[in-house]
Amino acid sequence: ASSKALEYNPTYTHTLISNALINTDLRIKQNKPVTPAFLFAALLWPALPAKVLRAQERGMPPIAAMQDAAHELIIEQCQRIAIPKRFTLPIREIWDMQERLPRRSGKRADLLLDNSRFRAGYDFLLLRESAGEQTDGLGQWWTDYQDCNDSERRDMIRDLSNKPEAAGAAPRKRRRNSGAKRKRSSGEAQSGE
């Protein structure tokens, strides 16, 4: 998967993988924990966006497209190398977090911050940015958010509502109230008996 990405976007792919290896070496030197899942996520990531885009073109919503593409990519890769199941789930969670991190409105930011995979997802976001991927300052936003108190966090979330594109979520479509229709239908059925 990475070889195709190297052909398509060699600078980004090389930088991302190199930075992941450099960061891993640094963590080892600092006696910090290292998981192969993070490395696999970095090695395979460059091939993922094209698969996600294809899934979205088929009409899938962004998070479902990410999950479907991740599943497909891991299955393809497991035909070449063995990736134990204990690593495939964290790989998917790290990738899934990349789709969720831009969605920060309301209580989502706090829920993401409390997620057990937040730190890996956040570190992966910073890795992507260090390789040159444009995320519109998302990594800095999350860095600042972690350093803020509750009041400052509420202000940051409120600021997002002033910039709908920064909130990361498409505007909600209004649902039609089908409950009234059901009540009317069941009432008509009862009166017709």
N, C-alpha and C positions, 0 to 999 in steps of 0.2 A: 504494500500500500504506500509506504514512504517513497519507494523508488518512482512511482508514478507522480507523486507530489513533487519530487525533486526535479523531474522533467518539466512539470507545469510551472512551478514557482520555486526555482532552486535557491534563491537568496533567502526567502522567508523560511523555507523548510530547513535549510542548513543552519540558519541562525537559531531557530526554535530548538532544534535537536541539540546543537552545541551548547546553548544556554541551559537546557535541561541537564545535560551531562556535567557542565561546570557547577551548577547549583547542587547537584547530587554529590559531587566531590567535596564541595564546601560543607555540606551537611554532615558527611562522613567525618571530615576533619574536626568538626565541632561536636562530634559524638551525638548528633541528633538522629532521630529515627528516619529511615529511608524505606519507602515501599516500592517494589517493582511496578505496582499499579500506576504510580505517577509517571514513571519512565515509559511504560507502555502507552499511557495516555498521550504523552508528548510525541513518541515515535509515530503513532498512528493518527494523531490529530490532523496533520496537513491533508490527509486523504478524506477526512470526514465532511468538511463543508460542501464539497461537490455532491456528495451523496444526500446530504440534508436538503440541498437546493432541488435536487431531482424529486425527492419525496414531497417537498412543498409544491412543486409544479404539478404533482399528481393530486393536489388539493388537501394535503395533510396540514394540520396546524403546526406551528413551529416546534413545540415541545414533543409532540408525537413524531414529527419528522426527525428530530434529533435522536429520539429513542429507537426508531426504526432503522435509521442509518447506522447508528452505533451497533445495533444487533447484527446487521448485515456485514459491517466491516469486521467485527470481531470473528464472526463465523468464517469469513474469507481468510482472515489472518491465521486462524486456528488450523486451517488446512496446510499451512506452511510451517508454523511453529506451535508448540504446545503452550498455551496460556492457561494456567490452572484457574478453575472457577473462582477460587478465593480472590483472584485478581481481576477477573472480568467484571464482576459487579462493581468494585470501586472505580474501575476505569469508566464504566458507564455513568456512575454517579458524578465523577469529576466532569465528564462531558455534559451531562444533564445540567449541572450547575452553571455551565457557560450560557445556557439558554435561559436560566432562571435569574442569574445575577442582574441583568438589565431591568428586570421587573421588580421595582423597588417601592411602588406606591402603597399607600395604606399601611397595613401591618406586615406586608411581605418582607420588607427589609429585616425586621426583627425576627421573623420566622426563619429567614435564610441564615441570619447570624447564629441562631440557635441550632441549626442543622449540623449534625455530626461531620458532614463532609464539607462544611463551609470553608474551613481553612485550606483544604486541598484544592477546592474550586477557586478560591480567592488567589492562592499562590499560582495556580494554573493560568488564571486571568492575567496576572502580572507577568508571567512567562510569555504569554501571547503578545502582550504589549511590548515587552523587551525585544521581541523578534520583529517588531514593526507593524503588528496588526493594529488597525485603527479601531478603538472602542469608545471614542468620544469622551475620554477621561474617566471611564468607568472604574478603573483600578484606583485612581486617586480618590474618587468619590467614596469607594468602600474603605480605603485607608482612613480617610477623614471620619467616616461614619463610626468606625471602630474606636477612634480616639475621642469621640464626643460624649457628653453627658446626655441624659434623656431629653432635656429641653432642646439642646442643640440638634439632636437627632430628629425631633419633631419638626424643627425649623427646616432641616434638610429635606425631609419628606414633603413639607408644605411647598418648598421651593420647586420640587419636582412637578407638583400639580400645576405650576405656572408655566411649565415647559412640557407639554404632552408628549413630545417625541423623546424626551429624556426619561420619562416614566417607563418606557420600554414596552408598554402594553398598548395594543390597538384599542381604539374607543369601543366601549361595549355596545353591542347591538341590543336594542330594546326587545324584550320578549313579549309576545302577545299573550294576554291573559287568557289562557285556555280553560281556567277553572270556571269562569262564568259560562263558557260555552258548554262545559260538561254538566254544570248544574241545570242549565236550560234544557239540554238534551235529556237528562234523566228525569226532569220534571215533566217534560212533554211525554216521555215514555210512560210515566206513572199516570198522567192524566188520561192517556189513551187507553189504559187498561180497563 
